[in-house]
Amino acid sequence: MPHQVGLTVAAPVKPTALDDLTAALSEIGKDPAQNELLPFGRLDGVHFARFFLLEPTADLEGRAIPAELVFMVDWDAPLEERLRQLVDVGHAGLDRLFSACEGYTRGGRDATTAYLRQHAAPDSAYYVNTVGLGVDQVIGEGRLRDSLEAHLDENEALRKRSIADVRSALVEWVREHPSLSWAMGQAAPPDPAWRLRELAHLVVVPLIGLILLPLVLVALPFWLILLRRHENRDPAPDVLPDPRHLAELEAVEDLTPINPFTAVGFIKPGWFRAITTRIVLFAISYGVRHIFNHANLAGVKTIHFARWTFIDGGRRVIFASNYDGSQESYMDDFIDKVAWGLNAVFSNGVGYPPTRWLLFGGARNERAFKHLLRVRQVVSPVWYAAYPHLSALNIANNSTVRAGLLGAMSEPDAATWLGRL
């Protein structure tokens, strides 16, 4: 199976093209899977995708920032193959959207591909719920579980047999079923070359850290002093979200068990916050790449994909995720389980509730934290999900059901396995 990769593209929009761009996004957003312009459902390997528009603004020094069109996609590797298919299948839509952006020229598929690469923004940290779990496997294992459940429901006589006999009968039924027999093999791991590179990164980064440790220990007291000075001086007003903006957000939430979340904010002024943000995101990137890469982000199990991405020359950061449940439960999950992680990253952003020593306070001020998220949150007029009705827990359960078809199993384990159906 492939590993998963993300692509983020951010392009400045021509002021005169905003209305046309908004109309095109609305047209695609009505049916992201099968629209005529950019049908994500006809692409291979796409888990989630979104387009959103950032309005014109000014940075903290008053310098103008034009409106920006942002495109994000989570898909299975290889990146180049996916990008090529995206441009081939969705060229009409990409051409219409990015022709509203500065510097784009309609010169065919090669020109479109070059423009996307030119405006790609590297993700500073990228979280995948379960590395190596491709979209075809997610959908296939969902159908497998549904088929097993339906088969049991339709066969009353089978349900009256012993637990061991029921499991044996189901295994045999899957083995002989033309559209399900694939499930009797184990899912292949990601490419060996990729796994070797990941192993090298896993080992090399801590080794470099050990080499630099003496310098870190010397610098740490000075950094802590500067940190407290900034924490004591940084303004942190509790700004209420605009009711109209809140209504726009709520109108597109909870339409399926999975929701998109997108928030954008400025990094606090000065070199200290800029450097601290990059150090923290580097640490997070290492953690989500090697530690929190199997259905668990430090205790939060409801996120499918997430990323942190600098734009506008590092002046702003985008945080985007695809998560299960309501927005309120999503925020509560983070506050209850990883408030320290939220503080470490987002306290470097303008308007964040006051923190102590980077990790404490902050998100624990629940009211101010939730207000800030809503203020910074952006509506995604185009959002595509390949499996909108499968939560992260559903996906994990379905993988366990498939794994339970293989090998011997004790009667208690078989009973537990059947309970998953």
BAPALO-780678 format. One line per 4 residues: number of its first residue (from 1); for each residue x, y, z of C-alpha. Coordinates in steps of 0.2 Angstrom, whole numbers. Layout:
<nodes>
NUM> X,Y,Z | ... .
</nodes>
This chain:
<nodes>
1> 0,0,0 | 6,18,-3 | 9,30,11 | -1,47,11 .
5> 5,64,6 | -2,81,6 | -2,95,-7 | -6,114,-2 .
9> -7,127,-16 | -9,146,-11 | -11,158,-25 | -15,177,-25 .
13> -31,182,-33 | -34,196,-45 | -45,209,-37 | -56,210,-52 .
17> -59,191,-53 | -66,188,-35 | -84,187,-41 | -80,174,-55 .
21> -70,164,-43 | -83,163,-30 | -96,158,-43 | -84,144,-49 .
25> -81,138,-31 | -100,137,-28 | -103,127,-44 | -90,114,-39 .
29> -95,114,-21 | -113,109,-25 | -106,91,-30 | -88,90,-27 .
33> -87,71,-32 | -96,72,-49 | -97,90,-55 | -91,94,-73 .
37> -77,105,-69 | -67,96,-56 | -74,79,-51 | -64,73,-36 .
41> -74,57,-36 | -66,52,-53 | -48,53,-46 | -38,39,-39 .
45> -31,40,-21 | -40,56,-15 | -45,55,3 | -50,73,6 .
49> -49,89,-4 | -54,107,-1 | -54,124,-9 | -56,140,1 .
53> -54,159,-1 | -44,170,10 | -51,188,9 | -39,203,6 .
57> -31,209,22 | -16,218,29 | -2,211,39 | 3,217,57 .
61> 14,231,49 | 0,237,38 | 6,229,22 | -7,224,10 .
65> -10,205,7 | -21,201,-8 | -35,188,-8 | -29,171,-10 .
69> -36,154,-17 | -30,139,-6 | -31,121,-12 | -27,107,-1 .
73> -28,88,-5 | -24,72,5 | -20,58,-6 | -11,42,-8 .
77> 7,42,-15 | 15,44,-27 | 13,63,-28 | 18,65,-46 .
81> 6,52,-53 | -9,60,-43 | -4,77,-48 | -4,72,-66 .
85> -21,64,-65 | -28,79,-56 | -23,90,-70 | -29,78,-84 .
89> -46,75,-76 | -49,92,-68 | -41,103,-81 | -57,113,-85 .
93> -60,117,-67 | -42,121,-62 | -40,132,-77 | -56,141,-73 .
97> -51,143,-54 | -33,148,-56 | -36,160,-71 | -43,171,-58 .
101> -26,171,-50 | -11,182,-53 | 2,175,-65 | -8,161,-72 .
105> -8,159,-91 | -19,147,-100 | -7,136,-109 | -13,118,-107 .
109> -10,105,-94 | 9,107,-93 | 7,126,-89 | -6,122,-76 .
113> 5,109,-68 | 19,121,-67 | 8,134,-59 | 3,122,-46 .
117> 21,117,-42 | 26,135,-42 | 13,140,-29 | 14,124,-18 .
121> 17,129,0 | 27,115,10 | 17,109,25 | 28,111,41 .
125> 19,96,50 | 7,84,42 | -3,71,52 | -10,55,45 .
129> -22,45,56 | -15,28,50 | 0,29,38 | -1,16,24 .
133> -20,15,25 | -25,19,7 | -42,26,1 | -46,10,-8 .
137> -43,-1,7 | -53,11,18 | -68,10,6 | -65,-9,3 .
141> -65,-14,21 | -80,-3,24 | -90,-13,11 | -83,-29,18 .
145> -90,-26,35 | -107,-21,28 | -107,-37,17 | -103,-48,32 .
149> -117,-39,43 | -130,-41,29 | -125,-59,26 | -128,-63,45 .
153> -144,-53,45 | -151,-63,30 | -146,-80,37 | -155,-84,53 .
157> -150,-102,53 | -132,-97,53 | -134,-86,68 | -140,-101,78 .
161> -124,-110,76 | -109,-110,88 | -98,-94,88 | -84,-104,81 .
165> -95,-111,67 | -102,-94,63 | -84,-87,61 | -79,-102,50 .
169> -94,-100,39 | -91,-81,37 | -73,-84,33 | -77,-97,20 .
173> -91,-86,12 | -78,-72,10 | -65,-83,3 | -78,-89,-11 .
177> -86,-72,-14 | -79,-65,-30 | -79,-47,-24 | -73,-50,-7 .
181> -60,-64,-8 | -46,-50,-9 | -49,-48,10 | -41,-65,14 .
185> -24,-58,10 | -15,-46,22 | -14,-28,17 | 3,-24,10 .
189> 14,-11,19 | 21,5,11 | 35,4,-1 | 51,-2,6 .
193> 61,12,0 | 50,25,8 | 50,15,25 | 69,15,24 .
197> 69,34,22 | 57,35,37 | 69,24,47 | 84,35,43 .
201> 74,51,48 | 68,43,64 | 86,39,69 | 96,54,62 .
205> 85,68,69 | 88,63,87 | 107,60,84 | 108,78,78 .
209> 99,83,93 | 111,75,104 | 125,84,95 | 117,101,98 .
213> 112,97,115 | 126,107,124 | 121,123,113 | 102,120,118 .
217> 106,119,136 | 116,135,135 | 102,144,125 | 88,137,135 .
221> 88,149,150 | 89,164,139 | 75,158,128 | 64,155,144 .
225> 67,173,150 | 62,180,133 | 47,168,133 | 40,175,149 .
229> 43,193,144 | 33,190,128 | 19,180,137 | 18,195,150 .
233> 17,208,136 | 7,200,122 | -11,207,121 | -24,193,121 .
237> -41,201,119 | -56,190,120 | -65,194,103 | -82,187,100 .
241> -85,179,83 | -96,189,71 | -114,182,71 | -115,182,52 .
245> -98,173,51 | -103,160,64 | -119,157,54 | -109,154,38 .
249> -99,141,47 | -113,132,56 | -123,131,39 | -110,119,32 .
253> -105,109,48 | -112,92,53 | -119,87,36 | -110,71,38 .
257> -101,62,52 | -84,70,46 | -81,89,46 | -67,100,38 .
261> -59,113,49 | -48,127,43 | -41,141,53 | -29,155,48 .
265> -20,167,59 | -5,179,60 | 11,174,69 | 15,187,83 .
269> 28,200,78 | 46,198,80 | 59,185,77 | 57,176,94 .
273> 39,170,90 | 44,166,72 | 58,155,77 | 48,147,92 .
277> 34,143,80 | 46,134,68 | 55,124,82 | 38,119,89 .
281> 31,113,72 | 48,104,68 | 45,94,84 | 27,91,80 .
285> 32,85,63 | 44,73,70 | 30,67,82 | 16,64,70 .
289> 28,57,57 | 35,43,69 | 25,42,85 | 7,47,83 .
293> 5,39,66 | -7,25,70 | -25,31,74 | -20,42,89 .
297> -14,60,90 | -9,61,108 | -25,54,114 | -36,62,101 .
301> -43,48,89 | -55,57,79 | -44,66,66 | -41,59,49 .
305> -28,71,42 | -21,87,49 | -8,100,43 | 1,116,48 .
309> 7,127,34 | 15,144,33 | 9,156,20 | 13,174,15 .
313> 32,172,18 | 29,165,35 | 18,179,42 | 2,168,43 .
317> -1,149,47 | -15,138,41 | -21,124,52 | -32,112,42 .
321> -40,95,47 | -53,83,44 | -62,77,60 | -76,67,66 .
325> -91,74,76 | -97,91,80 | -85,106,81 | -89,108,99 .
329> -84,91,103 | -69,93,92 | -63,108,102 | -67,99,119 .
333> -57,84,114 | -42,95,111 | -44,105,127 | -46,90,138 .
337> -32,79,130 | -19,90,122 | -21,108,128 | -2,109,131 .
341> 0,105,112 | -12,118,107 | -3,131,118 | 14,126,111 .
345> 9,130,93 | -5,142,93 | 1,153,108 | 13,160,95 .
349> -2,167,85 | -10,184,87 | -25,185,100 | -22,168,108 .
353> -27,167,127 | -12,170,139 | 0,156,142 | 13,152,155 .
357> 29,144,150 | 22,140,133 | 12,125,139 | 1,130,153 .
361> -15,141,153 | -20,146,135 | -33,134,129 | -38,130,147 .
365> -47,147,146 | -60,138,136 | -72,152,132 | -58,163,125 .
369> -50,149,116 | -66,144,107 | -70,162,103 | -53,163,94 .
373> -55,147,84 | -72,153,77 | -64,170,73 | -50,163,64 .
377> -60,149,56 | -63,149,37 | -77,142,27 | -72,129,13 .
381> -85,131,-1 | -77,116,-9 | -74,100,2 | -73,83,-4 .
385> -72,67,6 | -70,50,-2 | -79,41,13 | -90,54,22 .
389> -99,42,32 | -84,32,40 | -77,39,56 | -60,36,61 .
393> -66,23,74 | -77,15,60 | -61,13,49 | -51,6,63 .
397> -65,-7,67 | -67,-12,49 | -48,-15,48 | -49,-26,63 .
401> -64,-36,55 | -54,-39,40 | -39,-45,50 | -50,-56,60 .
405> -53,-67,45 | -36,-73,45 | -28,-87,56 | -35,-96,71 .
409> -45,-88,84 | -51,-93,102 | -70,-93,105 | -69,-78,117 .
413> -59,-68,103 | -71,-75,90 | -86,-68,100 | -77,-51,102 .
417> -74,-51,83 | -92,-55,79 | -98,-41,90 | -89,-29,78 .
421> -102,-34,65 .
</nodes>
